[in-house]
């Protein structure tokens, strides 16, 4: 049995040998540490820039599960500058209205009992997108009836009027470059193919073919409600492929891109599901995007900015699988330097270091 004196002598000798070894570089290791401190850059032990850069973000001002930041024009202008600084070229208003709240004074929706907004956020976003040379995608109206009934067909009633009204009032903006069909699904939901197809066709017909996209979620292990972190038996890769093959077959002529949300599956499942998504998109001539969530689904609190390594792994999987674009939900709350969450600004800094921005 080794006594304490012998152990300390051995440990001291081993430490000296390691410090002088070629691997550690002896004195040069001290110089390297000093250099790291002087540069004030976080030293990474993984390859930089191996992920797919985020070039788009949702704008979430009509939400039921994250807090309002109550920004005005000054704050939004600064946020567009922050987005532009890291290469974001596309902004997507996630929905133009949800139940009775709206982002713009729609005459049709006001006539249906919706509340008058104090600011025309749609005009503000479009003007800022014009200013910073970004593409803007308009998110359709969400009546909430789909969430109550499980039937997507309810969303057609209002949107056939909203699409026409918004294009006539705001379509002159140079940044108005596409449409987001905001109804979210994960599986073959009732009337999803027919509803996606009809809304996509309405958007394209009125705007001379501007692109449309959807952002469904994968019905994986982490597709659970509220703060219940218990995993369920998620959909198999095979079943996911079967269902989305049928959906893509029915909508690909009027839906140009699909950005699956990436937060409902585990990190070691990313490549399997991402490969299927890319294969299906290629089969039907659609763009394959990823909705790289910048909030953390693994926490017991809904919702906080994500740990950088989790975001990095998701973006690296998207790059490995040849995805066409990465967007996020969403920059302003979970990644912006001026977010109400202090952690968001740190995520912004880690992201910039990783991509050498």
SVG drawing of the C-alpha trace seen along z (x, -y; Angstrom):
<svg xmlns="http://www.w3.org/2000/svg" viewBox="-67 -54 78 56">
<polyline fill="none" stroke="black" stroke-width="0.4" points="0.0,0.0 1.4,-3.4 1.7,-5.9 0.9,-9.6 4.6,-10.7 5.3,-8.3 2.2,-9.3 3.0,-13.0 6.5,-12.4 5.3,-10.3 2.6,-12.8 5.1,-15.7 7.5,-13.8 4.7,-12.9 3.5,-16.4 7.0,-17.7 7.4,-15.1 4.1,-16.0 4.9,-19.7 8.2,-19.1 6.9,-16.6 6.8,-17.4 3.0,-16.9 2.4,-19.7 5.3,-21.8 6.8,-22.5 7.2,-26.3 5.5,-26.9 2.3,-25.5 2.4,-28.4 3.0,-30.8 0.0,-29.3 -2.2,-29.8 -1.1,-33.3 -1.9,-33.9 -5.4,-32.5 -6.1,-34.9 -4.7,-37.8 -6.9,-37.1 -10.0,-36.7 -11.3,-34.1 -12.8,-30.9 -10.4,-28.0 -12.3,-25.3 -11.2,-21.7 -13.6,-20.9 -13.2,-22.1 -14.5,-25.6 -17.3,-26.3 -18.2,-22.7 -21.9,-23.4 -24.4,-25.0 -24.7,-28.7 -28.0,-30.2 -29.2,-32.5 -32.8,-32.9 -34.9,-33.5 -38.5,-33.6 -39.9,-36.8 -42.2,-35.7 -44.5,-38.5 -47.7,-36.5 -46.9,-33.6 -48.5,-31.7 -45.4,-30.2 -42.6,-32.8 -42.7,-36.3 -43.1,-39.5 -40.0,-41.8 -42.1,-44.8 -39.7,-46.3 -40.4,-49.4 -38.8,-50.5 -35.5,-51.4 -35.0,-47.9 -36.2,-46.1 -33.8,-48.2 -30.9,-47.2 -31.9,-43.6 -32.0,-43.6 -28.5,-45.0 -27.4,-42.1 -29.0,-39.6 -27.3,-41.1 -23.9,-41.0 -23.9,-37.2 -25.2,-36.6 -29.0,-36.4 -30.6,-37.3 -34.2,-36.0 -36.8,-36.9 -40.1,-35.1 -43.0,-36.4 -44.1,-33.2 -47.8,-34.1 -49.6,-37.3 -52.1,-36.6 -53.0,-34.0 -56.6,-33.7 -57.7,-37.3 -54.2,-39.0 -52.8,-40.4 -49.5,-42.0 -51.3,-44.3 -54.7,-46.0 -56.4,-43.5 -59.9,-44.8 -61.1,-41.2 -59.8,-40.0 -61.0,-43.0 -64.5,-42.2 -64.1,-38.8 -63.6,-40.1 -59.8,-40.3 -58.1,-43.0 -56.6,-46.1 -52.8,-46.2 -51.2,-49.4 -48.4,-49.2 -48.4,-47.8 -45.6,-45.3 -45.9,-44.0 -45.2,-47.4 -42.3,-47.8 -40.7,-44.4 -41.1,-44.9 -39.5,-48.4 -36.6,-47.1 -36.2,-44.1 -36.1,-46.6 -33.5,-48.7 -31.2,-45.8 -31.7,-44.0 -33.3,-40.9 -36.0,-38.6 -39.3,-38.7 -41.7,-35.7 -45.3,-36.4 -46.7,-33.9 -50.4,-33.1 -53.1,-33.6 -53.6,-30.9 -57.2,-30.9 -56.4,-28.3 -59.2,-26.1 -56.7,-23.5 -55.2,-23.2 -58.7,-22.8 -60.0,-20.3 -57.0,-18.7 -58.5,-19.5 -56.4,-21.7 -59.3,-22.6 -60.5,-25.3 -57.4,-27.4 -58.6,-27.9 -61.7,-30.0 -59.8,-33.0 -56.6,-32.7 -58.2,-32.9 -59.2,-36.5 -56.0,-37.3 -53.7,-36.3 -55.5,-38.6 -55.7,-41.5 -52.0,-41.4 -50.7,-41.1 -52.8,-44.1 -51.7,-46.2 -48.0,-45.2 -47.0,-43.3 -45.2,-46.4 -42.3,-46.0 -39.2,-44.8 -38.5,-42.5 -41.8,-40.7 -40.3,-37.5 -42.3,-34.6 -44.9,-32.9 -44.8,-30.7 -47.8,-28.4 -47.8,-28.6 -49.9,-25.6 -47.5,-23.1 -48.0,-19.4 -45.8,-16.3 -47.7,-13.4 -50.4,-12.9 -52.9,-15.2 -56.5,-15.4 -56.8,-17.3 -53.2,-18.4 -52.4,-17.6 -55.5,-19.3 -55.1,-22.3 -51.3,-22.8 -52.0,-22.5 -54.8,-24.9 -53.1,-27.6 -49.8,-27.2 -51.7,-27.6 -53.5,-30.7 -50.2,-32.3 -48.5,-31.5 -51.4,-32.5 -51.8,-36.0 -48.0,-36.7 -46.9,-35.4 -45.3,-32.3 -43.4,-33.6 -41.9,-30.6 -43.7,-29.0 -42.5,-26.8 -43.6,-24.8 -41.9,-24.0 -43.4,-20.8 -41.9,-19.0 -40.7,-15.4 -42.8,-13.3 -39.8,-12.2 -38.9,-11.2 -39.0,-14.8 -42.3,-15.7 -44.0,-16.0 -46.1,-18.8 -45.1,-21.4 -42.4,-20.6 -42.9,-16.9 -39.4,-15.7 -40.2,-12.1 -39.5,-10.6 -42.1,-8.7 -41.7,-6.2 -41.0,-8.5 -41.9,-7.8 -39.5,-5.5 -37.4,-6.7 -39.2,-4.3 -42.7,-5.5 -41.6,-9.2 -40.3,-8.6 -43.6,-6.8 -45.9,-9.6 -43.8,-12.5 -43.3,-10.8 -47.1,-10.8 -47.4,-14.4 -44.6,-15.7 -46.2,-13.9 -49.4,-15.8 -47.9,-19.3 -44.6,-19.6 -46.0,-21.6 -47.1,-24.5 -44.7,-24.2 -41.1,-24.9 -39.3,-24.1 -39.7,-22.2 -37.8,-23.2 -38.3,-20.4 -37.9,-21.6 -34.9,-19.8 -35.6,-19.8 -37.9,-16.8 -35.4,-14.1 -32.2,-13.2 -28.8,-14.3 -27.7,-10.8 -30.8,-10.5 -30.1,-13.7 -28.3,-12.0 -30.9,-9.3 -33.9,-11.7 -32.0,-14.4 -30.9,-12.0 -34.5,-10.9 -35.7,-14.5 -33.0,-15.4 -33.8,-12.3 -37.5,-13.1 -36.9,-16.8 -34.6,-15.8 -37.1,-13.3 -39.8,-15.9 -37.7,-18.8 -38.1,-20.7 -35.5,-22.7 -34.5,-21.0 -34.1,-23.5 -33.6,-22.9 -35.4,-24.9 -32.4,-24.9 -34.2,-25.7 -32.1,-28.1 -34.1,-27.3 -33.5,-24.3 -36.1,-21.5 -34.1,-19.5 -34.7,-21.9 -37.5,-21.8 -38.2,-25.5 -40.0,-26.6 -38.0,-28.1 -34.4,-29.2 -31.6,-29.8 -29.9,-26.5 -26.5,-25.3 -24.1,-26.2 -22.8,-22.6 -26.4,-21.4 -26.9,-24.0 -23.5,-23.2 -24.3,-19.5 -27.6,-20.2 -26.0,-22.5 -23.1,-20.1 -25.7,-17.3 -27.5,-19.6 -24.2,-20.3 -23.3,-16.6 -26.6,-15.8 -26.4,-18.5 -29.2,-20.7 -29.9,-23.8 -30.5,-26.4 -30.7,-26.8 -33.3,-29.0 -34.0,-29.3 -36.7,-29.8 -35.8,-32.3 -33.0,-34.9 -34.6,-37.7 -35.4,-35.9 -32.8,-33.2 -29.7,-34.5 -29.8,-38.3 -27.3,-40.4 -30.3,-42.5 -32.6,-39.7 -34.3,-39.7 -32.3,-36.5 -28.7,-37.2 -27.7,-33.8 -28.8,-34.7 -26.1,-37.2 -23.5,-34.7 -24.9,-32.2 -24.4,-34.9 -20.8,-35.4 -20.1,-31.6 -21.7,-31.3 -19.5,-34.1 -16.4,-32.5 -17.3,-29.1 -17.9,-30.6 -15.0,-33.2 -17.5,-36.1"/>
</svg>
